[in-house]
Structures are given as structure tokens and as C-alpha cells.
Amino acid sequence: MRVKDLFGIVVLDSNINEIGKIEDVDFVVDTGVISKVIISTNKGLFSNDSIEINFEEISKIGDYALLKSEVAATDEVSEVTIEVKD
């Protein structure tokens, strides 16, 4: 899969809740390894918030990107925490 194929993929947490879509990636220039994924959450009509997650938090990528953990949003749209389950 090429990096450009990741853009626009819907991201789901471990409870199959839709988080948003992949809008950008950060990678290590020397190695080309993806380090972070930026997800556009689009929570409101005039809002375009985004969150960053480590690429290691993604368990599978296909038609959807599935996270290893649950994402819990607080009352503030800009605050998103990722809870890792043991």
C-alpha cells in the first residue's frame, strides 16, 4: 500500500466507533517509516478538528483503519484521549 492510498480511509476504534478519516501522515525522512497519522474528526458543521496517533496504534488497514484501543472523546471536541486496554 502506498502512502497516498491511506488518505481518506475511515478510522475506527476498537469498539468500531468512527473516529474520522486519515488526512495526513508524518514519517521519518531517513527511513521512510510512518511515525504518526493525523485524523480529521469533523465533529461539527463548521469544525475541522484533528488528532494525531502513533502509527503503532493501528492494528489493521484495509477498507478501514482499525485502532488497537478505544478513543474516548470528552465534552471538548479538541480533547481526545486514547485509552489502551490491557
N, C-alpha and C positions, 0 to 999 in steps of 0.2 A: 504494500500500500504506500502510495506517495503522500507526502505531507499535504499537498493541495487537496487530496481526497478526504482529509479529516474535516475541512471547513464545512460547516453547516450540519454536521452529524448531531443528532439529538442525544443529549446526555441524560442518563437515568441513574438514580442512586440505587442502593441495594434493595430498597423496598419498591422499586420500579416507579418512583415518583419522577416526573420530568423536571429536570433542573434548568435546562436551557440548551443552547447549541454552541458547538465549538466555533469560536470566531478567530482565534489566533493561537500560535504555539511559540514557545521560547525554546531554543536549543543551544547546545554548546557548539560554538563555531569550529573548534579544533577537531571534534569527533563527529559532529552531526547528530548526536544523540538528543532526543527531545527531553527537556527537563520539566517544563510546565505547560499546561494547557489553559487557555483563557476561555471561559464560558460566558456567553451573553445570556443573562437571565430574563430580560424583557418582562419584568414583573408588572409594569403599569403601562398605561396608554402612552404617556409621554416620557417614560423612563427607559433607559437602556443601561442598566447596571451590569457589571460583570464580576466574576470571581476567578481566582487563579487556584489551580490544584496541581500538585505534583503528578507527573505522568505515571508514577508508580501506583497511584490511587485508582487507576483504570484497570479493571480486571479483564475486560474483553472489548474488542471493537469489531463491529460488523455493520449491520444496518443502523445500530445504536451503539453508543459507548456506555458500558456498564461500569459503575463505580464499585469499589470493594466495600464502601461504607455508606451509611445513611447521611444525608445532608439535612440539617435542621435549620430552618430559617427563623430568625427572631422577628419581633414586630417591626424592626427596622429592616427595610429591604436591602440596604447596603451591608448589613451584617449577616454573614452566613458562616456557620461553623460545620466542620466535618467531624463526625464522631466515629472513631474507629472501634468496631466491636471486637472483643476477644473471642 
